[in-house]
């Protein structure tokens, strides 16, 4: 995302240093399109990043739950083994 922001900043810096004017209707419309696309892209990137991060969190929770289940299974098997030894 930093690359997109840097390219937009560079666009404006070069444009203003070269005294670019957006005086005609077509130029303003083009600038408006560019701004709209940038905002849409930033929003889309943010949404995808949140989805990815949420999925990562859920996978970490599932992994922790699986480890707890495995340790409980081992504990129960140990109890069963100990019980069989006491009964015999």
Secondary structure, DSSP 4 states (H G I P E B T S, - for coil): -HHHHHHHHHHHHHHHHTT----SHHHHHHHHHHHHHHHHHHHHHHHHHHHHHHHHHHHHHHHHHHHHHHHHHHHHHHHHHHHHHHH-
